Amino acid sequence: MKILIKIAFTLTLTVCAYGEMRTWTSLPEKTIEAEYVKILFDDVILKDAKGAELRIPLKLFSGEDLKFIELANPPELSVDFMKSADQDFVPDTPFDTGGPLPESPTLLIYTFGARVKQRDAQTYEYPLQLELYAFTQQRYDPDKYHLICRTKSEPFVLSSENGRRFEFTGPHYHNVLSYTLYVNYLSWEELRGEKFAESLVLVRDERGEIIAYNTTKNWIYNNLENLEELPVGAWMDQDCKRTHPTPPKPTKAPGASWL
């Protein structure tokens, strides 16, 4: 039996990075070493090394200075994580121990994707890229997570031609198996396998800077530096540091032989 599941998460946060001192060279007859602060109406607010704010008309900037300002003011974005799955039941396996509630393993075959849409009418002509992470959780030990997907879209531009929206589906399928193990002599059951748990979607600009993101748990984004060091397939904890899945309890009956 196959069941189609489609889910989208819509927690989106916009990231604006400031604090970079740089040399502004396109102003008429002057060069300024200052930090970009914000745009206020038709003016750009800069802060020099002494902390003094400078208010300069936007129309005076050109070239790389103007591009820096435009990149520092990305459009307002809505970012969604998407997943769909075919569900299969795997019959007649060793996992069915004939307990009081026999259960065949459940196999979910996932595809993951993301969607980004511009919420405002600002013209933004620079390329963006989606970066997608997906995680399962060990059913036996919910504190252990499995990085099963990390993929990127091709660069794209949000324009009037595409309705200022872009949707991406990863190219691979991801199998997730779960089952319940019954131990008759103990009248005891144990959850085994994995279940889908968390996700992270990043929107990066052409500099590689994150300008918006969507995550199911803030600790994933907060530990992005650790996460980026992990290969796909790695197990991790909530610090996004590599670990091992917790081994299950032995189910050997007292006095029984493994042979």
PyMOL commands that set and color helices and strands:
alter all, ss='L'
color gray80, all
select helices_A, chain A and resi 58-60+63-71+184-186+218-222+224-227
alter helices_A, ss='H'
color red, helices_A
select strands_A, chain A and resi 5-9+12-14+21-24+32-40+43-48+53-57+77-89+106-118+129-138+145-152+165-169+174-183+188-204+210-215+235-236+242-243
alter strands_A, ss='S'
color yellow, strands_A
deselect
rebuild
show_as cartoon
